[in-house]
């Protein structure tokens, strides 16, 4: 601002504060030497900032601008800092493109203003005022970068003085949303909404829509005056391989609809696509404005349209099955299992999104054949049906109990008749059944998700009806805490006298005539667990006494005695007949634990069990790492076959389809990307990596399940995954399997018929893998995997304690675990050294 420096026109304090701000920006460049948004500057990066700011503002004081203590007034101080900040901000955005590295000075300026705002040195909303101006000056691409900054600083810039900032935040986000296209910038719109959801408290009324206004501007236009012309040219559609488009099999459709429980009236309402077209698209006006359903004429049109739509949708299912059979006949997916085909459908459904409907009549048949499109329409129908059901007398009675009522969303003068309510409930059930059966694997999950959303929407509406009461609980007073503590202690106190179930009597201790009490304590009956079968007869006697009691006293004693004997029998059976518990349907009848197991099951249990001596002393999970093709799977298979019941492989979760010969749950757990993301976000994975566009992960629960049954988990992952596990300080043992030369690995890959391009890539990555594996003694042992048998012996010796961390179990030098002598540095295919590291008797030196 040159005018501020002119003689007789200088604003006191602006020049000094401007110099201080320039010093702070220069210091920020030394502290933060990157040109990216991260990391954020903090108060600790600037020494004595409040004192320096007060010193810069000192010359600006005048009698009329100071308070009674002689300090500059708050309004004057804020005005000076805002003037300096706006001047510096304007110069920066006018001379620096947002894509240039120098634009980091703007991010630093915002961080400095955020620090000043938190300390009360400037206007709290100043940062967002400047952000709002910056967004107005940028393209959509530039706005994305500005929003990257806001998202990275959200917690910091909204933690203090939020009340002074909330309106400008809301205005900034709404203005940005008006600029964005919901169709082309869908993800960006979602980011803006999420930013507001995370910033504003849950009980804030900024976006509640208390008056219940609907988005009536969103109109769906379609061809209402079209007359079918048989001679007109139609759009060229994708034709089957035989060149003939088959019409839907209406007879088969009728049979299927009837077998699925569809009513005859619904079958009668089925329309051909040209007749359905205007009826179907006219529903959109009632979806966007449900108040139209208050009119009986519109309600009748709505009912007829929904019934005709469902009748037509019910005919599409057999056609989809027919197309699926045609693909099978053509051999396109004959080698794939039904589960793989279901997963293909999951991926297609997860990646399909239509931000705006295409209402061309020529596209109508193709659109309604898309399951994702049908689901979008049916979800809208479910929302409209819930709106209708909220008008029933029963629903209104529930809302009438609220003390404070928002009349604008209650529609007190509208009541749904019993017949219409019955129709709405029946149609809602029909739509739910159709969604559930629409896809064998994903349909039930999708329906549960929709039902959860609808339930939350009902709770949201009730909260609006109650005029949005505060949902923040007040702090608990010390008196309330002490009262709750006393009540909880009282409830937790056992009021019944303690009686050990099934404990043997100690009455013999009162026998004064018998001096050898210790001998009775040592009797076999007291020192050994009774035989399981001995309880069978005793429980049967108690059952007989309960059914035909001598008197009430004997019946009560029999009931108590049976409970004690049943409990003791179940505890004994849990040691070796736990599988029989699944056969107990009635807790009063535990005869299943007394039955002998079939010979086949007993033999199988004996084969899969192992003695305690067969297990290693160290039962931590074993993690195998190595280059592709080295034989890790073969090594694990040999370990499982030769040590039955000791080890168990933990298959990884992958986001790809099963290959030839692979079995889901045995080789891998094949899941789609959506399921994988949900499990990852739920912290269900011990580690997860991305290899060539495929996600791999190890489930925590699967590893824990193996550990809980006493077996040793063993699984495969790459070095990045092993690093993640080690960073978590997870108790495990790490084994790296390497070839003695690149030529041997190349021969292995050729045996497996690995594509040449992938084989070259594996061989090129091998030196880096070895260098990473050996550096820093990351792995507990390194095994040469040229021979599966020798590698197995080395691995088994390591797992059972013969070799651990480079030393033998007795503390001497590590035993040989590769079956060879001292091995020099491994050469690559050209004869040059790859690792440059020397091995001693197969274990890294």
N, C-alpha and C positions, 0 to 999 in steps of 0.2 A: 504494500500500500504506500506508494511514493508520496501521496498527498499528506500522509500523516507525518512525514519527515520535514515538510516545508516549515519555514520560520513562521511563527505566530499561529500556525494551524496544527501543531503537534498535539495529539491526544495524550495526556499524561499517562505513563505506565505502559502504553501499547508497545513502544519501542523496546523497553526493557524486557517485557514478557515475550515479545517476538524474538529477541536475542536469546533468551533462555530456552524457548522452544526449539530454536535452531541448534543450540548446544545439545539439547536432549536427543534430537534426531540424529545428530552426528555421533553421539555416544551410543545410541541404539545400533548403529551400523557396526560398531566395534564389538558390541555384545552379541548381536545376532548377525553372523557373517554369511547367512544363507539368503537367497532371494525368494524363498518360498513363504507361504503364510505361517507355517509352523517353524519354530516354537513361538509361543506368545511371550511378550515381555511382562515382567513382574515388577513389583515395587522394589524388590531387593536389587534390581539391576541399576537403580538410580539412587545415589547417596544423598540423604538429607534433602529430598525433593520438597517437602513442605516449607522448610526454612529458606531454600533458594527461591521458591515462588513468592514467599512473603517479602523477601528482600527486593525482588523485582517489582512488586506492587507498591512498595513504600513511597516512591515519588509520586504516585497517582493520587495520593490522599489530599483532600481539601476539607475545610471545616464542615461544609455541608454534606460531604460524602463519607464522613467517618461517624462511628458510633460513640457512645459515651466513654469507651475504653481507648479511643484513638485509633482503632483498627478500621480498615477500609470496609465499607458496607458490603453486604453479601451481593446485592443487586449490581453494584458498581464493579465488584471483583468478577462476577459472572460475565458481565458485559464485555470487560476487557479481554478475558480469556476467549470468549466466543469470537470476538472480532479478530484476534490474532489467529485462532484456529481456522476460521473460515477463509481468511486471507491466504494462509499457507496451503490450505486444502485446495482452493481455487487455482493457485499457481501450479500445484502438483498435477491435478487432473487435466489442466489445460496444456501442459507440456510433456506429460508422460503417458504413453499408451498403457492400457492395462495388461497387455501381453509382454511388456518389456520388463527386464529384471529390476530396473530402477523403480518400478511401481511398489516395491517392498517398502519404500518410504511412506506410502499411504497407509499400509498395514501397520507400520510402526507408529504413525501419527494416531491411528485409531486406538492402539494399545495404550499410548500415553494418555489420551483422553479418557479411556476406561479407568486408568489408575487415578487420574484426577477426580473423576466422577465418584469412585468408591470412597475417596478421602473427603468428599464434600467441597472440593476446591473449584468445581465448575458445575454448570447446569447438568443434572443427571441425564437428560435426554439429548444432550449435544451430540454424542456419538451417533445416535440413530437419526438425528436431523441430517448429518453429513452423509450417512449411509443412504438415506432416502434420496438425497440429491445425486449421489453417485449412481444409484440404480437408474434414475431418470436419464442420466447422461450416457448410459451404456446400451449396447445391443443385448439380445438374449444370451449370447455366448458370454459376454462380459458380466451379465447379471449372475450367471452360474458361478463365476469366480468370486464375485462379491458374496454370494450366498455360501460358498465354501468357507469364507472367513467367518460369517455369522454362525454357521454350524460348529466350527471349531472353537468358538468363544462363547457359545450359548450359555453355559453354566456360569461363566465368569461375569458376563455383562448383564445377566438377569438376576443375579443373586442379591444385589443391593439396589435400593431405591426403585423397585419394580413398579410401584404405583405411579411414579412420575414418568416412567418409560412406556407403560403398557399401551397408551393410546397411540403414540407415534409408531410403536411396533405393529399394532393392529392396522394402522393406516398404511404403513409401508408394505406389509404383506398383502393387503387387499389390493393396493394399487398394482403391485407386481402380478398378482393373479389375474387382474383385468387385462394385462398385456399378454399373458401366456395363453396359448391355444391348448384347450383340454385334450385335443386330438393329437397334436404334434409334440407337445411338451408335457405329456402325462406324468412322466417321472419327476420332472422339475416341479410341477404342481403338487405332487405328493410330498416332495421335500419341504415345500413352503408350509403345507398343512401340518406336517409332522413337527416342524419348527414351532409353529404356534401351539400345537397340542402340548409339547414339552415345556414351553415357556410359561404358558398361562396356567394358573391353578385349576384343578379339576372342577371346582365349584364356581369358576368365573362365568358371568352371564354374557360375555362378549359375543358368543356365537350360538346362543341358545335358541334364537328365533321364538321368543315368547309369544308372539301373536299368531304363530302357526301359519305363516305365509308360505305358499308353494311357488316353485320356479315355473310359472306359467309361460315365461318367455321361451322356454325350450320346447318348441313345437316340432312335431314330426310331420313333414309334408309327404304326400303320396298321391298317386294318380287316381283320383276318385271318379273321373268321367270316362275312363277307358272302356271301349267296347271291343270285344274280341273279334279279331279279323283273321279268319283262317288263311287268307291268301297273303297276309303280311309276312315279311321276312322276319325270322326270329334270330336271336343271337346264337352264334355257333357255340355249342356247349361241348364239353369233353364227352367223347363217345367211348363206349366199351370197345374192346379189341375186335369184336365181331361186327362193329359198325352199326349196331341196332340198340336203341335205347328202349328198355323194357318198361312198361307201365307198372305202377305198384300193383301187387297182387291183392286186390281188395277182398277176395274171398279168404285168403290166408290171413289178411289183416283182421277181418271180422272175427275169424275163429280165435286168433290170438287175443284180440280185445276181449272177447267173451270169456276166454279161459283165464284172463288176468282179472276178471271180476268187473269188467266194464258193463255198465247198464245198457239196455237196448236203446234207450233214448239218446245216449251219447253216441252210439253207433249210427243212429238215424241222423244226428246232427253233423255227420261227416260231410265236408264240402270238397269239391275239387279245387285245385290251387287258384284258378281264376275267380271262383266265387269266394274263396276264403280271403283273398288278398285285401279287399277293402274292409272286411270285418276284422281281420287281424290287426291292420295298422290303425284302425279307429280306436283300438284299446289304448294306444299310447296317450291320447288326450285325457283319458280317465286315470291312467297311471300318474301323469304329471299333475293332475288336478282332481284328487279324490273327492272333493266337495261336489263334483258333478253327480256322484252317486246318490246324493240326497234326492235327486229328481227321479221319480219312478220310471220315466221313459229311459233315461240314461242307465238306470240300474238294470232294466230289462235287456237293453243292448249289451251291457257288460256281461250279464249272465249268459246270454246267447253267444257272445264272442268267445268267452272262456270255454264254454262247452264245445263249440265248433273247433277251437284251437286244439283242445285236448283230444278230441276225436280224430283230428288229422295227425297229430303227433303220435298217436297210438299206432298208426299205420306205417310209420317210418321204421320202427324196430325190425319187423321181418325183412324189409328191404335192405337194411344194413347187414343183417345176417346173410342175406343172399349174396351181397357184394363180397362179404368176407369169404364165403365159400368159393366164389369165383376166383378170388386171389389165391386161395389154397390150390385150386385146380391148375392155375397157371404156374404154380411152383414158386411164387414170389416169397412166400414165407412158410413153406412146408417143413423147413428144417428148424423152425423156431417153436418153442413151447408156448402153450396158452398164456403162461405167466409173462413171458417176454412180450407177447402181443398186448397184454393188458398194460404193461409198462410203457409200450409205445403210445398207447392211448393217453396215459397219464402225462407224458411229455407234451403231446399235442394239446391237451386241455390246459396244461400249465402255461404254455407259451401263446395261447390264443387270446386276443383281446380286441374287441371292437369298440373304439371310443364313440363312434357315431354310426347309426344304422344307415344302410344303403337300401332305399325303398323302391328301387327300380322293379317293375313288374317282371322283367326278364330274369332278374336274379332271385326272385322269391322262392322258387323251388329249390335252388341251390342253398339258400340261406336256411330254410327250415330243415334241410337235411344235415345241418351242422349241429352237433350236440351242444357245443358251447353257446351258440345262438339261442337254441331252445331253452337252455338253462337260464340265460339272462332274462328272457321273457317270463319264464315261470317264476323266477325270484320276484320280479315286479308284481306278478299276480298274487303271490303269497303276501307281499306287503300290503297290497290293496285289500285282500281278504281279511288280514288282521285289522285294517282300518275299519272295515265293515263290522267285524265282530266286537270292536270296541264300542259300538253303538247299541249293543244288546242291553236289555234291562239289568241283567246280572252284572255285566261289566260296569255299567253306570252306578250300580249300587255299591260296588267296591270303591269307586272314586268318590262317592258322596260322603265317605267317612273322613275325608281330609278336612283339616281345619281351615286352611287358606287355599282357595281355589282360583285357578286361572281360567276364567270363563271363556276366553278366546279359543281354547283348545279342547273344551269339554263338549261342545255342540249339544247343549242340554235339550234343545227342541227337536232333536233327531233321534228316533228310536227304530231299531231294526226289528222287523216282525219275526215271529218264531219260524215261519216257513223259510224266510230268507236266511235266517241264522242257521237253520238245518242245512240249507243248500251250501252256504259258505263253509261250514264244517266238513261236509262231505266232499266238496271240491278241494278243500285244503288237504284232506287225506289222500284224495286221488292224485293230486300233484306230487305229494310227498312220496307215494308209492312209485310213481313214474320216475321221479328223480333217482330213487334208490335202485330201481331195476334198470336204469339207463346204462349203467356201466357196472360190470360184476365186481370190480375191485375198488374203484374210486367213487362209485355212486353213493354208498352208505356214508362214507367219510364226508363227501360234499354236502349231503343232506344234514348231517350233524352240524357242520359248520354254519349252514344257512339257519338252522333252528337256533343255534347259539346267538347269531347276530339278531334274529328276530326277538329273542327273549331280552337281549340287552336294549333293543330299541323300545320295547314295551316299558322297561324300567326307566329309560330316558324320558319317554312321554309322561309317565306318572310323575317324574321329578318336575317336569314343566307344569303339569296340572297343579302340583303343590306349590307353584310359584317359586321354584328353585330354592328350597331352603338350604342353608349352609350344611355342607357335608363334612366340615372339619370339626372333630370332636374337641371339646374344651379340655384343658389340662386337668388332670386328676389331683384333687386336693389331698394333703397328708391325711386328713380325717377319713376320706373315702378310701384311700389306699389301706389304711389300718383296718377299716371295717371289712373290706374285701379280703384282706389277708386272714382275718380272724374267721370269716365264713369259710374260706378255702381250707383252712386248717381243721375246722370243725367237720367239714364234709369228708376230708381225707382220713379222719380218725376212724379206726376200726372199732365199731361198737360191739361186735360179736366176740365172744371169748375165743381165743386161738385153740384150734384142735387140729393136730397133724393127721391128715387123711392116711389111714392105713398103718400108722405107727404101731409097732408091737407094744403090748402092755408092759409096764414096769411095776406091776403090782407085787411081783415076787420080792422086790426090795423090802417090802413090809413084813415078810415072813421072818419072824424072830428066831424060829427054831432052826432054820437052815443057815449055817455059817458059811458055806461055800458059794457066796454070791457071784464071785468072779468066774466060777466055772459055768454058771448059767449065762453070763455075758458072752462067753466064748463058744457057746453052742452054735452048731452049723446053721440052725434056723435063723439066728440073729446076724451071722457074719456073711452069709451067702445069699445072693438074689434068688428068690424062688423060681421054680420052673414055670414057664408061661402056661403050659397046659394044666397046671394045678388049679388055676383060677376058673377054668371052664366049668367044672362041676360045681364049684362054690357059687358062681354067678347064676347057674341054672337053679340051684336050690333057693337062692334069694328070689329069682323070678317066680318060682312056684309059691313061695310064701307071700309074695306081693299079690299074686292073682287069687290065692285062696288063703287069706290070713287067718290065723287062730284068733287073734284079737288085734286091736289097734296098736298095742305096744309092740307086738311081734312084727306087724307090718311096717311100723316106723323104723324098727331096728333093721329089717331086711332092706328097706330103701337106702338107709345110710350105709349098710354093709355093702350093698351092690355098688354104690357110687365109689366107695373106697377100693373095692376089688377091681372095678373097671378101670379106675385111674392107674392103679399099679400095673395092671395087665397092659395097658396102652404104653406106659413108660418102658416096660420090658420089651414089647414088640417094636418100639421105635428104634431099638438098637440093631435089629437085623431083619425086620419085616415091615419097613416103612412103606413099601409099595402097597401093602394091603390096606392102608388107611384110605386110599382112593375108593375102595369098595364099600366103605361104611356110609350108608345113606341116612341112617337113624342113629343118633348118639346113644339111644337106649339099647341098641342092638349092635354089639361089637363082635359078633361071631366070625366076621371075616378074618380077624387076626389069629383065630385058632385053626383056620383051614390050612392044609398043606399046599405049598406052591406047586404048580405043574412042573414036571421034570424038565420041560424045555426052558421055562423061565428060570428055574434054578440053575440049569447048566449055563445059560447065557449070563446070569449074574455072576457065576463063578469065573467065567471067562473074562468078563470086563472088570473084575475086582482085582485088587493087588494087595499084597501083604505090606505091613508097615516097613519091613526091611527092604522092600523094593524101591521105596521112595528115597530121593536124595535128601541130605540133611538141610540143604538150602532149597526151599520151595518157591523162591521168587520167580516171577515170570521170566522167560528166556526170549530175547528179541534177536532175530536173525536179520542181518543186513548184508547186502552184496549186490553185485551187478546182475542185470537180467541175464538169464540163461546159465547161471553158475550151478543150479540144481538145488535151490533152497527147498522147494516143495518136495523133491525126492528125498532129501535129507530128513525132513519132518515126517514123511510117510514111513521111512525106515525106523525112526525113533519111536513112532506110535506102535508099529507092528512088533518090534522087539522088546517093548516095555509096556505091555498091555495094562491099561488102567492107571498108569502113572502120569502120562502127559495127555494133554488135549489141545488140539489146534484151535485157535480163535480166528475164524474167517474175518477178513476186512469187509467193510461196506464200500461199495464202488458205485459210481454213477455211469455205468455202461451196461450194455446188454451181455448176456451170457454167451460165451464162445462155444465152439463145438466141444462136447465132452465135459463142459463145466456144469456143476450142479449148484443151485441156489441153496445157501445155508451150509454147504459143505466146502466148496472152493471159495466162494465169496457170498456176501449178501448183496444182491443186485437191487438197487433202489433208484428212483428217479431223482432229479436234481431238487425238486421241491421237498421231498421227504428228507433228503440229505441236509438241506438248509435248515429245516425245522429241527432236526436232531442236533445239528451243529449249534444253532442258536440256543437250544436247550441245554447246552454243555453236557451232551451225552457222549462225546467223543474224547478219548484220551489223547489223540492226535489226529490231524487231518492235513493232507497235502494235495497238491494239484500236479498231475503228471500228464503232459501231452493232452490237456483239456479234459482229463478224467480225474474226478475227485476220489481219493482213497482215505479211509479213516478206520480207526480201531475203537470199538464200542467199550465204554467203561463197564457197563453192566455185564457184558459177555465175559470180560476178563474176571470180574468179581465173582460171577457165577461159578467159573471153573475153580477159582481159589477157595470158595466156600465149601465145595465138596471135597477139598483136600488134594486135588490134582495140581499139576504144574502147568500153567498156561504157556504156550509157545506160539509165537506169531511172527509174521514177516512184515517189514516196512523198509522204507528207504532212509538214508542218513538224515534227511530233514525231519522226518517223523520221529526218528530216534532222538534227535536233538530236542524236539519239543517234549518228549517224555522225560528226558533227563533234566530239562529246565524246570519241570514240575516237581523235581526231586522224588519221582516215583520209584519205588523200590523194585529194581529189575536188574537182569544181567544182560550185557550187550555182547554179541558175537558177530564178527565180520568174517564173511566167507569170500575168498579171493582166488583167482586162478594163478597158477605159477607163471603163466605167460599169456600174452594176448592171443597167440596162435591157438592155444587150447580152448580159450573162450570162443574164438571164431569157429573152431570145429564144432563146439557144442551148439552154437547158434545155427550152423548149417544143418546139423542133425535134426533140429526142431523146425527146419524149413522157415526160418525167419526171413522176411523180406530183406533184400540187399540194402535198401535205404535205411531201414531201421537198424540193421546189423552194423552198418558203418557208424551210425549215430551212437550206438552202444559202445563200440570200440573207441570212438573218439572221446567219450566221456570217462572211459576207464581210468586213465592216468589221474584226472582230477579227483575221481572217487577214492582212489587209493591214497592219494596225498591227504585228502580230507580225513579219511578213516584212520590213518596211522598217526597223524599229527595230534599231539597233546594227549596221547594215551587215552583216547575217548572210549575205546572198546576194551572189555575185560580180557578178550583173547581174539586172535586172528587165526583163522583156519584155512588151509589150502584145500580147495574143493575139487581138485582134478579127479580124484577117485571118490565115489560116493561112500564106499565101504571104509576107506581110510578117514574120510571126513567124519563119518558117523562115529568111529572109534574115538577120534579127537574130541568131537562134541560131547560124547557121553562121558569121557574122562573129565572134561571141564565141568559138566553139569553135576557129576557125582563127586566133585571135589578134588580129583587128581591134579587138575591144573586150575589155578585161580589167581587172577591178577599177576600173571607172570611168575608165580611161585608155586611149588608143590604143596600138598596138604601138610607135609611134615616140616615145612619151612626150608627145604633144600631147593636147589635149582629146579625150574619147571621141567617136567618130564616131556619127552617128545610127543607131540600131538598131531603130527602130520605124517608120521611113518617114514620120514626122510632125514638126511643129515642136514647140516647147516646150509641154508638156502641163501644164495646171493641175491642182490637186487633183481627184480623180475624184469626181463627184457620185453619190449613190445614186438610187434610183428616185424619190424625192421632191424631188430637186434639191439636197439638202444635201450638204456635203462628207463623204466617207468617210474618206479617209486623212489629209487635212490635210498631205500631203507633196508637194513639188513635184518633177517630173522634168525633167531637162535632156537634150534630144535622146534621150529614150527610156531613159536610164540614170539610176538614182537619184542625186540630187545628194549 
